[in-house]
């Protein structure tokens, strides 16, 4: 439900969660939790992730997911910070790894990619996500590449902070673009840039004499 969506991403009692990782006070100091990196409003962690103003602008005022952000110039004048993630208490939290929304969006993308004859199913799966977030949403009328693009955009909005965007960009061959004035580091990185593929750890290369380091990284 919309209410449960806004309860925050910290507790695996959320009925939409399929898989999560639990951390408790005696096995983790909390500073490695996702909440510690995102949420400057409620935690005392690193607070090193910010949501740029162009991303924030993707959410309509009627989209309840806009409430997963905290827009306060006193904390970050360039954009918004996230309140999607939090600690249950102290340093205890559950970190979501898989949830039902991702399954709907996988279905929507797969159906859209199959093309004619499958697009109605794609729109229906997509609308399940859109209508929960925004009760003024209407089902998409897009088709072809425009429908695929709409699904990828919805993945970006629904799953932000959960670890999907980098892989979505790479598997779709999309350019990584960060041009907003609110970005700390501007980028326009095509899929052909060697930085789009990570280096192979030296220990792995040492253990496998026939392995060759990915281009652009020191041997």
C-alpha positions as CSV (number, residue, x, y, z in Angstrom):
1,X,0.0,0.0,0.0
2,X,1.0,3.6,-0.3
3,X,1.2,3.9,3.5
4,X,3.5,1.0,3.8
5,X,5.7,2.4,1.0
6,X,6.2,5.6,3.1
7,X,7.0,3.7,6.3
8,X,10.6,3.6,5.1
9,X,13.0,0.9,4.0
10,X,14.4,-0.4,7.2
11,X,12.3,-3.4,8.4
12,X,11.7,-6.7,6.6
13,X,8.2,-6.9,8.1
14,X,7.2,-5.0,5.0
15,X,5.0,-7.5,3.1
16,X,6.4,-6.5,-0.3
17,X,10.0,-7.5,0.6
18,X,11.1,-10.8,-0.8
19,X,14.7,-10.8,0.3
20,X,16.7,-8.6,2.7
21,X,19.9,-8.5,4.8
22,X,19.6,-8.0,8.5
23,X,22.1,-6.1,10.5
24,X,22.0,-5.8,14.3
25,X,23.9,-3.8,16.8
26,X,26.4,-6.5,17.7
27,X,27.5,-7.5,14.1
28,X,27.7,-4.1,12.4
29,X,28.6,-0.6,13.5
30,X,25.9,0.9,11.3
31,X,28.1,3.1,9.2
32,X,28.0,0.6,6.4
33,X,24.2,0.6,6.2
34,X,22.6,2.2,3.1
35,X,20.8,4.7,5.5
36,X,24.1,5.9,6.7
37,X,25.1,6.9,3.2
38,X,21.8,8.5,2.1
39,X,19.9,10.1,5.0
40,X,21.3,13.3,6.3
41,X,18.0,14.3,8.0
42,X,17.8,11.5,10.5
43,X,21.2,9.7,10.9
44,X,24.7,10.6,11.8
45,X,26.4,8.6,9.1
46,X,28.4,9.6,6.1
47,X,25.4,11.4,4.3
48,X,27.4,11.2,1.1
49,X,24.6,10.6,-1.4
50,X,22.4,13.5,-2.7
51,X,19.5,13.5,-5.2
52,X,20.1,16.1,-7.9
53,X,17.3,18.5,-8.7
54,X,16.7,17.1,-12.2
55,X,16.0,13.7,-10.7
56,X,13.7,15.2,-8.0
57,X,11.8,17.0,-10.8
58,X,10.9,13.7,-12.4
59,X,8.3,13.1,-9.6
60,X,5.0,14.9,-9.9
61,X,3.6,16.7,-6.9
62,X,0.9,14.0,-6.8
63,X,3.5,11.2,-6.6
64,X,3.7,10.0,-3.0
65,X,7.3,8.9,-3.6
66,X,8.2,12.6,-3.6
67,X,7.8,12.2,0.2
68,X,10.8,9.9,0.2
69,X,12.9,13.1,-0.2
70,X,13.8,15.9,2.1
71,X,14.4,19.2,0.3
72,X,16.2,21.5,2.8
73,X,18.7,24.0,1.6
74,X,20.3,24.3,5.0
75,X,21.5,20.7,4.6
76,X,22.1,20.5,0.8
77,X,21.4,23.6,-1.3
78,X,22.0,21.7,-4.6
79,X,19.0,19.3,-4.4
80,X,17.3,16.8,-2.1
81,X,18.3,14.2,0.3
82,X,16.7,10.8,0.8
83,X,14.4,9.8,3.7
84,X,13.6,6.5,2.0
85,X,16.1,4.6,4.2
86,X,16.4,4.6,7.9
87,X,17.5,2.6,11.0
88,X,14.8,0.7,12.9
89,X,16.5,1.7,16.2
90,X,20.1,2.6,17.0
91,X,22.2,0.9,14.3
92,X,19.7,-1.9,13.6
93,X,18.1,-2.1,10.2
94,X,17.1,-4.5,7.4
95,X,18.4,-3.7,3.9
96,X,16.1,-4.6,1.1
97,X,17.7,-6.7,-1.7
98,X,14.6,-7.8,-3.7
99,X,10.9,-6.7,-3.5
100,X,7.7,-7.2,-5.5
101,X,8.0,-3.8,-7.3
102,X,11.1,-5.0,-9.1
103,X,9.3,-8.1,-10.3
104,X,6.5,-6.0,-11.8
105,X,9.0,-3.8,-13.5
106,X,10.9,-6.8,-14.8
107,X,7.7,-8.1,-16.2
108,X,6.8,-4.7,-17.8
109,X,10.2,-4.5,-19.4
110,X,10.2,-8.0,-20.7
111,X,6.7,-7.7,-22.2
112,X,7.6,-4.3,-23.8
113,X,10.7,-5.7,-25.4
114,X,8.7,-8.5,-26.9
115,X,6.8,-5.9,-28.9
116,X,3.4,-6.1,-30.5
117,X,1.0,-8.5,-28.8
118,X,2.7,-8.0,-25.5
119,X,2.5,-4.3,-24.9
120,X,-0.9,-4.4,-23.1
121,X,0.6,-6.7,-20.5
122,X,3.6,-4.3,-20.2
123,X,1.4,-1.3,-19.7
124,X,-0.6,-3.2,-17.0
125,X,2.4,-4.2,-15.0
126,X,3.8,-0.7,-15.3
127,X,0.6,0.9,-14.2
128,X,0.5,-1.3,-11.1
129,X,3.6,0.6,-9.9
130,X,2.6,4.0,-11.2
131,X,-1.0,3.9,-9.8
132,X,0.2,3.0,-6.3
133,X,2.6,6.0,-6.3
134,X,0.1,8.4,-7.8
135,X,-3.6,8.0,-7.7
136,X,-4.0,10.5,-10.6
137,X,-1.8,8.3,-12.9
138,X,-3.3,7.0,-16.1
139,X,-2.2,3.9,-17.9
140,X,0.4,4.5,-20.6
141,X,-0.4,4.6,-24.2
142,X,3.2,4.3,-25.3
143,X,4.4,1.6,-27.6
144,X,7.7,0.4,-29.1
145,X,10.9,2.0,-27.8
146,X,8.9,4.8,-26.0
147,X,7.3,2.1,-23.8
148,X,10.6,0.5,-23.1
149,X,12.0,3.9,-22.2
150,X,9.1,4.6,-19.9
151,X,9.6,1.4,-18.0
152,X,13.4,2.1,-17.6
153,X,12.5,5.6,-16.2
154,X,10.0,4.0,-13.8
155,X,12.7,1.6,-12.6
156,X,14.9,4.6,-11.9
157,X,12.2,6.3,-9.8
158,X,10.8,3.3,-8.0
159,X,14.1,1.6,-7.2
160,X,16.4,4.5,-6.5
161,X,19.1,3.7,-3.9
162,X,18.5,0.0,-4.1
163,X,21.4,-0.7,-6.4
164,X,20.0,-1.0,-9.9
165,X,20.6,2.1,-12.0
166,X,24.3,1.4,-12.9
167,X,23.4,-2.0,-14.2
168,X,20.4,-0.7,-16.1
169,X,22.6,1.8,-17.8
170,X,25.2,-0.8,-18.8
171,X,22.9,-3.5,-20.0
172,X,20.9,-1.0,-22.1
173,X,24.1,0.6,-23.4
174,X,23.0,4.1,-22.2
175,X,25.2,7.1,-21.7
176,X,25.8,8.1,-18.1
177,X,24.8,11.7,-18.0
178,X,25.3,14.1,-15.1
179,X,25.0,17.6,-16.2
180,X,22.8,19.3,-13.6
181,X,24.4,22.2,-11.6
182,X,23.6,20.2,-8.5
183,X,25.9,17.3,-9.4
184,X,29.2,17.3,-7.4
185,X,30.9,15.6,-10.4
186,X,29.6,16.1,-13.9
187,X,29.8,13.2,-16.3
188,X,28.9,12.4,-19.9
189,X,30.3,8.9,-20.1
190,X,29.3,6.7,-23.1
191,X,29.0,2.9,-22.8
192,X,32.4,2.6,-24.7
193,X,34.3,4.4,-21.9
194,X,36.5,1.9,-20.1
195,X,35.3,3.1,-16.7
196,X,31.9,1.5,-17.5
197,X,33.6,-1.8,-16.8
198,X,35.2,-2.3,-13.5
199,X,38.8,-3.5,-13.1
200,X,39.5,-7.2,-12.3
201,X,41.0,-7.5,-8.8
202,X,44.8,-8.1,-8.9
203,X,44.4,-11.2,-6.7
204,X,42.2,-12.8,-9.3
205,X,44.7,-12.0,-12.1
206,X,47.6,-13.4,-10.0
207,X,45.6,-16.6,-9.4
208,X,44.7,-17.0,-13.1
209,X,47.8,-16.4,-15.4
210,X,45.7,-16.4,-18.6
211,X,43.4,-13.6,-17.3
212,X,43.8,-10.2,-18.9
213,X,43.0,-6.9,-17.1
214,X,40.1,-4.9,-18.5
215,X,41.3,-2.1,-20.8
216,X,42.3,1.2,-19.3
217,X,43.5,-0.1,-15.9
218,X,47.1,-0.5,-14.8
219,X,48.5,-4.0,-14.8
